Amino acid sequence: MREPNMRLNFEKKDFTLSDQVTGEATATKILGIDFKRLFLKESGTNKSDNLATFIPINIASIPVIGGFVVDQTSGYALYDMMKKNPGYDVVLYPQFETTVKRPIGLGFIYKITTVKVTGRLGKLNK
């Protein structure tokens, strides 16, 4: 049951933490559309990120603590990181490194965005 003011406090001892792990994703957009992922739902979001509600294709979610996911490519990188490291429940304080290339000059016509995410993954102890 969900309640609007529900809060659950965790401590470090409640998690088993991974070493630093990484994930990477690249999105190529032509006229603002990523045709490769037009109908895919492979992404991670932070529910407190208000921009995530305006992205109609992004309905998959990976819990993220301590960071906001603004660009869809960042969500794809989070998904890649979780897929490479199965069995974890949450991403803790991710750090994003973003590179944007505009080969034609105008980013709206053709843009390549590469995101590398680094962070620790947490598994809830039983």
Stockholm file with secondary structure:
# STOCKHOLM 1.0

chainA/1-126         MREPNMRLNFEKKDFTLSDQVTGEATATKILGIDFKRLFLKESGTNKSDNLATFIPINIASIPVIGGFVVDQTSGYALYDMMKKNPGYDVVLYPQFETTVKRPIGLGFIYKITTVKVTGRLGKLNK
#=GR chainA/1-126 SS CCCTTCCCCCCGGGEEECCCEEEEEEEEEETTBCGGGTTCCCCCCCTTCGGGGGCSSCCCCCCEESCCCCSHHHHHHHHHHHHHSTTCCEEEEEEEEEEEECSSSCTTTEEEEEEEEEEEEEEECC
#=GC SS_cons         CCCTTCCCCCCGGGEEECCCEEEEEEEEEETTBCGGGTTCCCCCCCTTCGGGGGCSSCCCCCCEESCCCCSHHHHHHHHHHHHHSTTCCEEEEEEEEEEEECSSSCTTTEEEEEEEEEEEEEEECC
//
